[in-house]
Amino acid sequence: MAMTSEQVSTTTSRLLAGLVSRDAISILREDHRRVDEMFRQFERLRDTRARGELANRICVELLIHAHVEEEIFYPAVREAIDDEDLMDEADIEHATLSALITDIMNLPPDGKGYGARVKVLGDYVRHHVQEEQNRMFSKARQARLDMRKLGEQILETREELRRTFGAHCAPAEPAAGPSETRVNLAVTGNYSRLNA
């Protein structure tokens, strides 16, 4: 008996969530570690093209990560904890990161200040990650949110977005350069266009 595409999608999501078997915070921490390692790789690279490709991958990963946080994790946390300042600060930091991503995606890898912008982005991301992991995550755990359910939503949405971006997320694929859609995403912060 053949399964419908909806059944396959649901089954795939359940298998993916089951295989990973993690909660939202574990998934977000893994994203943080992966992006941090990509920044470290960038610092070691000397080839301009390779730096450009890696910076593009970093930017796309950050856009996807920001989308799942802003659409899934942050609203749940905002509703569950009594700390508007913390949540507002996280939103403002995302807007600042978005502006840096736009700058990077609009510059050629050999452009003036390109490497410096990627370094500043890395430093800023590390600061933002510290705030999330040291303050927000502990408050979210104390609020007893259903982290497994949030994790399933994050995994499903993240995989959809990675399929949308395709080669721009793949480690071995060269970047085609900044596309208008990706740049507009960073400029406007309108991550819903990731699903277009």
Secondary structure as a PSIPRED ss2 file (coil, helix, strand):
# PSIPRED VFORMAT (PSIPRED V4.0)

   1 M C   1.000  0.000  0.000
   2 A C   1.000  0.000  0.000
   3 M C   1.000  0.000  0.000
   4 T C   1.000  0.000  0.000
   5 S H   0.000  1.000  0.000
   6 E H   0.000  1.000  0.000
   7 Q H   0.000  1.000  0.000
   8 V H   0.000  1.000  0.000
   9 S H   0.000  1.000  0.000
  10 T H   0.000  1.000  0.000
  11 T H   0.000  1.000  0.000
  12 T H   0.000  1.000  0.000
  13 S H   0.000  1.000  0.000
  14 R H   0.000  1.000  0.000
  15 L H   0.000  1.000  0.000
  16 L H   0.000  1.000  0.000
  17 A H   0.000  1.000  0.000
  18 G H   0.000  1.000  0.000
  19 L H   0.000  1.000  0.000
  20 V H   0.000  1.000  0.000
  21 S C   1.000  0.000  0.000
  22 R C   1.000  0.000  0.000
  23 D C   1.000  0.000  0.000
  24 A H   0.000  1.000  0.000
  25 I H   0.000  1.000  0.000
  26 S H   0.000  1.000  0.000
  27 I H   0.000  1.000  0.000
  28 L H   0.000  1.000  0.000
  29 R H   0.000  1.000  0.000
  30 E H   0.000  1.000  0.000
  31 D H   0.000  1.000  0.000
  32 H H   0.000  1.000  0.000
  33 R H   0.000  1.000  0.000
  34 R H   0.000  1.000  0.000
  35 V H   0.000  1.000  0.000
  36 D H   0.000  1.000  0.000
  37 E H   0.000  1.000  0.000
  38 M H   0.000  1.000  0.000
  39 F H   0.000  1.000  0.000
  40 R H   0.000  1.000  0.000
  41 Q H   0.000  1.000  0.000
  42 F H   0.000  1.000  0.000
  43 E H   0.000  1.000  0.000
  44 R H   0.000  1.000  0.000
  45 L C   1.000  0.000  0.000
  46 R C   1.000  0.000  0.000
  47 D C   1.000  0.000  0.000
  48 T H   0.000  1.000  0.000
  49 R H   0.000  1.000  0.000
  50 A H   0.000  1.000  0.000
  51 R H   0.000  1.000  0.000
  52 G H   0.000  1.000  0.000
  53 E H   0.000  1.000  0.000
  54 L H   0.000  1.000  0.000
  55 A H   0.000  1.000  0.000
  56 N H   0.000  1.000  0.000
  57 R H   0.000  1.000  0.000
  58 I H   0.000  1.000  0.000
  59 C H   0.000  1.000  0.000
  60 V H   0.000  1.000  0.000
  61 E H   0.000  1.000  0.000
  62 L H   0.000  1.000  0.000
  63 L H   0.000  1.000  0.000
  64 I H   0.000  1.000  0.000
  65 H H   0.000  1.000  0.000
  66 A H   0.000  1.000  0.000
  67 H H   0.000  1.000  0.000
  68 V H   0.000  1.000  0.000
  69 E H   0.000  1.000  0.000
  70 E H   0.000  1.000  0.000
  71 E H   0.000  1.000  0.000
  72 I H   0.000  1.000  0.000
  73 F H   0.000  1.000  0.000
  74 Y H   0.000  1.000  0.000
  75 P H   0.000  1.000  0.000
  76 A H   0.000  1.000  0.000
  77 V H   0.000  1.000  0.000
  78 R H   0.000  1.000  0.000
  79 E H   0.000  1.000  0.000
  80 A H   0.000  1.000  0.000
  81 I C   1.000  0.000  0.000
  82 D C   1.000  0.000  0.000
  83 D C   1.000  0.000  0.000
  84 E H   0.000  1.000  0.000
  85 D H   0.000  1.000  0.000
  86 L H   0.000  1.000  0.000
  87 M H   0.000  1.000  0.000
  88 D H   0.000  1.000  0.000
  89 E H   0.000  1.000  0.000
  90 A H   0.000  1.000  0.000
  91 D H   0.000  1.000  0.000
  92 I H   0.000  1.000  0.000
  93 E H   0.000  1.000  0.000
  94 H H   0.000  1.000  0.000
  95 A H   0.000  1.000  0.000
  96 T H   0.000  1.000  0.000
  97 L H   0.000  1.000  0.000
  98 S H   0.000  1.000  0.000
  99 A H   0.000  1.000  0.000
 100 L H   0.000  1.000  0.000
 101 I H   0.000  1.000  0.000
 102 T H   0.000  1.000  0.000
 103 D H   0.000  1.000  0.000
 104 I H   0.000  1.000  0.000
 105 M H   0.000  1.000  0.000
 106 N H   0.000  1.000  0.000
 107 L C   1.000  0.000  0.000
 108 P C   1.000  0.000  0.000
 109 P C   1.000  0.000  0.000
 110 D C   1.000  0.000  0.000
 111 G C   1.000  0.000  0.000
 112 K C   1.000  0.000  0.000
 113 G C   1.000  0.000  0.000
 114 Y H   0.000  1.000  0.000
 115 G H   0.000  1.000  0.000
 116 A H   0.000  1.000  0.000
 117 R H   0.000  1.000  0.000
 118 V H   0.000  1.000  0.000
 119 K H   0.000  1.000  0.000
 120 V H   0.000  1.000  0.000
 121 L H   0.000  1.000  0.000
 122 G H   0.000  1.000  0.000
 123 D H   0.000  1.000  0.000
 124 Y H   0.000  1.000  0.000
 125 V H   0.000  1.000  0.000
 126 R H   0.000  1.000  0.000
 127 H H   0.000  1.000  0.000
 128 H H   0.000  1.000  0.000
 129 V H   0.000  1.000  0.000
 130 Q H   0.000  1.000  0.000
 131 E H   0.000  1.000  0.000
 132 E H   0.000  1.000  0.000
 133 Q H   0.000  1.000  0.000
 134 N H   0.000  1.000  0.000
 135 R H   0.000  1.000  0.000
 136 M H   0.000  1.000  0.000
 137 F H   0.000  1.000  0.000
 138 S H   0.000  1.000  0.000
 139 K H   0.000  1.000  0.000
 140 A H   0.000  1.000  0.000
 141 R H   0.000  1.000  0.000
 142 Q H   0.000  1.000  0.000
 143 A C   1.000  0.000  0.000
 144 R C   1.000  0.000  0.000
 145 L C   1.000  0.000  0.000
 146 D C   1.000  0.000  0.000
 147 M H   0.000  1.000  0.000
 148 R H   0.000  1.000  0.000
 149 K H   0.000  1.000  0.000
 150 L H   0.000  1.000  0.000
 151 G H   0.000  1.000  0.000
 152 E H   0.000  1.000  0.000
 153 Q H   0.000  1.000  0.000
 154 I H   0.000  1.000  0.000
 155 L H   0.000  1.000  0.000
 156 E H   0.000  1.000  0.000
 157 T H   0.000  1.000  0.000
 158 R H   0.000  1.000  0.000
 159 E H   0.000  1.000  0.000
 160 E H   0.000  1.000  0.000
 161 L H   0.000  1.000  0.000
 162 R H   0.000  1.000  0.000
 163 R H   0.000  1.000  0.000
 164 T H   0.000  1.000  0.000
 165 F H   0.000  1.000  0.000
 166 G H   0.000  1.000  0.000
 167 A H   0.000  1.000  0.000
 168 H H   0.000  1.000  0.000
 169 C C   1.000  0.000  0.000
 170 A C   1.000  0.000  0.000
 171 P C   1.000  0.000  0.000
 172 A C   1.000  0.000  0.000
 173 E C   1.000  0.000  0.000
 174 P C   1.000  0.000  0.000
 175 A C   1.000  0.000  0.000
 176 A C   1.000  0.000  0.000
 177 G C   1.000  0.000  0.000
 178 P C   1.000  0.000  0.000
 179 S C   1.000  0.000  0.000
 180 E H   0.000  1.000  0.000
 181 T H   0.000  1.000  0.000
 182 R H   0.000  1.000  0.000
 183 V H   0.000  1.000  0.000
 184 N H   0.000  1.000  0.000
 185 L H   0.000  1.000  0.000
 186 A H   0.000  1.000  0.000
 187 V H   0.000  1.000  0.000
 188 T H   0.000  1.000  0.000
 189 G C   1.000  0.000  0.000
 190 N C   1.000  0.000  0.000
 191 Y H   0.000  1.000  0.000
 192 S H   0.000  1.000  0.000
 193 R H   0.000  1.000  0.000
 194 L H   0.000  1.000  0.000
 195 N H   0.000  1.000  0.000
 196 A C   1.000  0.000  0.000
